[in-house]
Structure formats: C-alpha cells, structure tokens
C-alpha cells in the first residue's frame, strides 16, 4: 500500500513539473516528464488490484535515463526537483522489485 501511495505522489510531482516545463516552453523536458508520469500511471493501475503480480519497473530505467540527460535544460531549481523525483522513482522501482521477490 505504501508503494502505491509513493507512486501516486510521484505521478503528481511529474505532472506538475511537466506543466511547469511546458509553460516555460521546454517541451522536450515536459515530454520526458509526461512519459515518466504515464509509465508510473501504468504501474499504479496494477498496484493494489488483481494484477499486482504483473507490476514491473522494467520500463522505468530508460525513461529515467532520458530525463537525466535533460535535467540541465530545466535550470537549477527545477533540475533539483527533477533529480529528487528521479531518486524517489528509483526507490519505488527497488521497492517493487523487493515486493515481487518476497
């Protein structure tokens, strides 16, 4: 249940950061953040339901890698927020993997 809450929080943060970057006309950063939001949404849809056993974070690393290359484009303040989001998502991925292993 805690993982599901963390995923929902990460979705909300990714959405807000993407909106900010869109307003700043940094569409490439906004698009990458929206891809992260969408992938987290796919994970969240399966968590807590009958398909929880199907949850896998395999699609997250490529999205995070893409975002990592764009952090500098976001500027120092938003870039730091994106880095923090990325750390949270990496922790979520580890939590999902450890849950599957148990």
PyMOL commands that set and color helices and strands:
alter all, ss='L'
color gray80, all
select helices_A, chain A and resi 2-23+27-46+52-54+60-68+71-74+76-101
alter helices_A, ss='H'
color red, helices_A
deselect
rebuild
show_as cartoon
